[in-house]
Amino acid sequence: MEKIKSIFHYNIGIGDAEMSVGSFLFWVVLLITLLFVLRFVRKILTRNLSFERKGKFKPIFLFFNYSLYTVVVLLMLQNAGVNLTALLAASAALLVGVGFALQTFFQDIISGIFILVDQTVHVGDIIELDGKVGRVENITLRTTRAVTADNKVLIIPNHMYLTNTLFNWTENEKQTRESVVVGIAYGTDLEKLKLLLLELALNHNEVLKNPPPVLLFKNFGDSSLDFELVFTLKDGFKTELVKSDIRYAIDKTLREHNIQIPFPQRVIHNAN
C-alpha cells in the first residue's frame, strides 16, 4: 500500500514545472469526465431538434468545448507551477500581432455564432450577397458554402453578413415572385396580348397556377406600351433559367401573332 502511495506522490515534470503522478491522473480523469459530461449535455439540449438543426449547432458546441478544455489545461499548468502571468506577459507583443492577424477570423467566428443562433440563414436557403446568388449547402462557424445556378461553389466568410446587405430569397418559403418586362407597339389588341402572355406563363412547368400570373400595364413609353408579366416560381433557384424560357416564348408567340416589339428609331434629314 505504501508503495502505491509513493507512486502517486512521485513528482514528474520539466524544469521548474512539477506535478505529482496523482495530480496528473486527477487532471486526466477531469478532462475525460468533462468530455462525457459535455456530450451528455449536448445530447439533452439537441434531443428535440431535427437532424438538420443538430448539424447547424455542432460548430457552436465545438467552440464551447474547446474553450472549456483550454481553461482546464491552463489550470493544470498553473497547478504544476507554470507561471502563466509571466508567460502571457512575455508573449504579449506576439499575442497583439496574432490578434491583428486573426481579427477577421474572429469576426467570422462571432458572425457564424449569430447566424446559427438567430437562424438568419438556413441550409437550403437561396441567398444573394454582394451581387452573387447561391443555394446554401453548409454553414460553419467561419464560412458559409453556397452553390450557384451554374454549379460554382461560393465560400462566403461569415463576417460579410455584417458588412453587406443579405437578401434571403426563401426566408418565407421556397417559392419566389418574378417578372419579365416587354414593350409592345402602339395599336396592339391588348386583350389578345393579355390572354397570350398569361397562357404562355401558365404553360411553363416551373410556374405555379396559384397564385395565377398577372400582366401589369406599366407605362405609355416613348415608342412602346410597357408591360410586366408577373408569375410565381416553384423553385426560386431556377429564376434566371425560367425567365430566359419565358422571354424566348414571348418572342416566338408575338411573331406568330404578328405583334410587334418596337425599337427606337431616328430619322436624319439632310439640309442639302
N, C-alpha and C positions, 0 to 999 in steps of 0.2 A: 504493500500500500504506500509506504514511504517512497518507494522507487517511482511509483506512478505520480505522486505529488511533486517529486523533484523534477520529473519530466515537464509537468505543467508550469513549474516555476522557472524552468530553464529559459534564459533570455537569448533571443536571436535578434540580429539587426545589422545595419551597415553604418559605420561611422558613429555619430552621436545618437542616431535613432535606434532605440532598443524597444523590444516588446517581448513579453513572456509568451511561451507557447500557448498557455491558457487564454491569454488575452487575444492572441491571434485567432485561435479557434472560435472564441466568442464572436469576433467581428465577422468571421467567415459564416458562422451559423446565422448571425443577424442579417447578412446580405442574402443568404438563401431564404430565410424566413420572409424577408421583405419582398423577395421575388414572388413567392407563392401568395402572400397577402395581397400584393398589387394585382396579380392575376385573378384572385378571387373577387376583389372589389370591382375590377373591370367586368368580370362575368356578371356580377349582380347589377351593375349600372346599365349594361347593354342587353340584358336578357329579353326585354320587351321591344328592342329595336329590330328593324328589318336588316337583312344581310347587307344591303347597300349602305345603310346608315352606320352599321357597325364598322364597315370598312372605312368610312369617312372619318370616324372618331379615332381610328387606330393611331394616326400621327400625333394626336394630342396626348394620348396615353403614353406613347413612346417618349415624347418630350418630357412629360411629368416624371416618368420612370427614371430617365437619365439624370434629371435634376436631383431626385432623391438619392440615387446611387452616388452622385458626385458629393453630396453633403455627407453621406456616411463615410466615404473614402477619406474626405478631408478630416472628419472627426477621428478616424482611425489613425491617420498620420499625426494628428495633434497628440493623440494618446501615446503614440510611440516616441514622442519627444521632438518631433519636427517642428521648428519654429516657423509657423505659417505666416506670421506677420512679417518677419524678416524676408521670407521667400517672396511674398507678394510685393513687398516694398522694393526688393532688388529687381523684380521683373516689371515694375510699374511702367517704365518707358516702353518696354516691349508690349505690354498689355494695351497701352494707349495706341500704339501703332497698329496692333492687331485689331483693336476696336474700330479704328477708322477704316481699315481694310474690310472689316466684316459688317460695316454699318448697313449696307444694302441687304446683306444676308439676314441680319436680324429683323430688318423691315419686312423681308419676305416671310420670315417665321411668324411675326406678330400678325401680319395681314392674313396668313394662312389660318391662324387660330380664329381670327374674326370671321373668316369665310365659313369655316367648318361649324362654328358655334351659332352664328346668326342665320345660317342657311341661305346666304346671298346667292350662291351658285350651287347647283346640284349636278351630279353625273347624269349626262343625257341632255342637259340644257343646251340650247343654241345661243351663243353669246356673240356680241360684236364689241370689240375693244380696239381702239386706235385704228379703225377702218378695216379690221380683219374679222371675218366671221368663221366660227367653227363650232362643232359639237363637242362638249366636254366629255372626255374619256376617263380622266383620272385627276384627283385633287390630292396634293400632298402639302406638307407644311411650307415648303419653299416654292413650289411651282404648280401650275395647272396645265394639264395636257389637253389639247383640243385638236380635232381633225377637221380640215376644211372640206368643202364640197369637191375639190379636185384631189382629195386624199393626201394632202400635205399636213404634216404634224406641226401644230403651234405649241411651243413651250413658253408659257407666259409666266414671268416672275410675279409672284403674288403682290409685290409692292405696287405694281402697275394699277391695281384696283383702287389704290389710294390717290393716285395722281392722274387718272384718266376716267372719263365717263364710261360706265359699263352699261350696255344695252343687253338685257336678258330677253331674247325673243320669246322664250317659252316659260317665263315666270308664272303666268297664269295657266297656260296649257300648251300642248304641242302645236296646236293649230295657230296659224297666223293669217292676218288680213293683208292682202297685197293688191296691187293695182297696175294697170298698163294704160298709158296715155296715147291717144291717137287724134290726129286732126283730119277733118272731113271737109270736102268742098262745099261752099255755099250752094243752096238749091237741092241738096240731097234729101230724099224722103227719110225723115228722121225716125218715123215709126218703124219702117222697114229695117233701118240700120239698127235700131234698138233690139228688135227681135233676132236679127242675125248675130249680133255680138253676144247677147245673153245665151243664145243656144250654143254658140261656139264655146263659151266658157264652161257651160254645163256638160259639154261632151268630153271635156278633159277628165281623165280618171283620177287626177290628184285634186280636183276642185270639188268642194263639198256642195251638195244640193241644198243644205240647210246650215247656216243662213244662205239664201239664194244670192247669186251675183247681182250687182246693181250697175247700171250705166248712168254716170253723172254727167250732165251738161255743164262743163266748167266755165266756158267763156266764148264770146264772139271775138275771135282773133283777127289779126290784120288780113290774113289770107285764108283762114280756115275756121270751122266750127270745132272747138276743142272739147273732147270727151275723155272721161276717165272710166275705164272698166274695172270695177272693184269686185274681188272674189276672195273666198276663204280656202286656204290650203290645208290638207290633212297633215302634212309634214312641212313645217317652215324651213327645214334644212334644204329643201328642193326648190326654194324660191326662184333662183336665177334660171334654172332649167325650165321650170313651168312657165315663167314669164316669157322666155325665149320661144317656147312652143306656142304660146298664145299669140305672140307677135307674128310668127310665121303663118298661123291660121288666119289671123286678121287680114294680112296682106293677100292671102290666097282667096279668102271669101270676098273681099272688096273687089278684086279683079274679076272674079266670076260674075259679080252682080253689077259690074261697070260703075262702081262707086269710086270716085277719085280721092286720092290723098294729095292735096295741093302742096305746092312749094313756092317760096317767094320768087318773084320774077322782076327783073329790071329792064326797062325799055330805055335805050340810049338814042337820043335824037342828035343827028349831025347838023350843026348850024349851017353848014355849007349846002 
